[in-house]
Amino acid sequence: MARARWIVLWKDSVVKPVFYHCVSRVVDRKLVFGPDEKEKFRTFMRMQENFTGCRVVSYCLMCNHFHLLVEVPPAPAGGFTDEELLARLGAIYNEALVAEVAKELTEARRMVKDGLAEEAVVVARIHQRFTYRMHDLSEFMKTLMQRFTQWFNRTHQRTGNLWEEAFRSVIVEDGVAARTMAAYIDLNPVRAGMVKDPADYRWSSYGEAVGGGPKGNGKKARAGLVRALRAHMGGSADASQWTNDVSREYRKLLMAGAVGKLEAKVGRSGATEVKRKRKGMSAEEVEREQEQAEERLAGIPFGKMLRCRVRYFTDGAVIGSRTFVNEAFANARERFGPKRKDGARKMRGSGAAAAGLLWSMRDLTHEVSPL
């Protein structure tokens, strides 16, 4: 039986940001996503953002799975105007349907003005046909995955489920946790050995931010990363804030997890050898590059951790400071037995570099090796 999804109880707060790390894989983990599929997924993703009001602050589309760091802002306190609703509808529906809804709204407003109906009934009913799907993580993910599946099946002449599960999600605190999770997501192609520099992978938030997306500007990606890095300071999702300081800070964190990627290998004699992953480089060149990277990134503690697959980031339920995780635990106390006194669990294994700074709701005991 699948575990109930963790949903934050402060989801409608205007004070505390709500981030989720969402992951899903293709059934049987087949490598079916090429450039066309990744571009189409990103197109649907941006359309869903514009419709729902949810925001993808970091993402990476791989050959058989995806990672999204999604922020779910609260809906406007006073609801939507008719114009705002129609603009949202235009993100995913054709002009004919939007025009039909506009006609319905005009007629409903006329009835209210003439005293023939109450606004809370006729107008609200039209709005609610669509707004229930906005500012909601489950609706955002469900529609995104369904629309992509329909396109994929039609394009490749197949039927049936495309995903092995709906999606997994982890609640992520703003600040250190969100910044670390964003970098972890953008480093997926580096861990997989597909690129050496995360800037070279176009189907990720960082690759889009520095190289431009399909429209060539990369504003959406830059705005999202600014939010991931600055939400705890009150920073909005504003691409113009992708200044030298912000971009350099993120670049430094990314390269701490990208430069000098090494893999420990146990030889027949039982001694631990170091296997070079960069082809065409001598041992001296690898060592020199590693030393230079360590000197430049002396202040970054997560570099080694970000080069590994960290299960806490996909299965930890809640990731953040000790106070944050314990608050989530207190809000969901009924999920646990009477013997458990608090929620925060120290990260170990491949997540040990973050121990004492980031905490997990789940205590994951299995070691995970670098990819």
Sequence and secondary structure as in RCSB ss.txt:
>XXXX:A:sequence
MARARWIVLWKDSVVKPVFYHCVSRVVDRKLVFGPDEKEKFRTFMRMQENFTGCRVVSYCLMCNHFHLLVEVPPA
PAGGFTDEELLARLGAIYNEALVAEVAKELTEARRMVKDGLAEEAVVVARIHQRFTYRMHDLSEFMKTLMQRFTQ
WFNRTHQRTGNLWEEAFRSVIVEDGVAARTMAAYIDLNPVRAGMVKDPADYRWSSYGEAVGGGPKGNGKKARAGL
VRALRAHMGGSADASQWTNDVSREYRKLLMAGAVGKLEAKVGRSGATEVKRKRKGMSAEEVEREQEQAEERLAGI
PFGKMLRCRVRYFTDGAVIGSRTFVNEAFANARERFGPKRKDGARKMRGSGAAAAGLLWSMRDLTHEVSPL
>XXXX:A:secstr
        TTTT SSS  EEEEEEEBGGG     HHHHHHHHHHHHHHHHHH  EEEEEEE SSEEEEEEE    
 TT   HHHHHHHHTTTS HHHHHHHHHHHHHHHHHHHTTSS HHHHHHHHHHHHHTTSS HHHHHHHHHHHHHH
HHHHHHT  S  BSSS EEEEE TTHHHHHHHHHHHTHHHHTTS SSGGG SSBHHHHHHH  TTS  HHHHHHH
HHHHHGGGT  S GGG  HHHHHHHHHHHHHTTTT EEEEE TTS EEEEE STT  HHHHHHHHHHHHHHTTT 
TTHHHHTB  THHHHSSEEE HHHHHHHHHHTGGGS TT     EE  GGGGGGBTTBEESS   S   B 
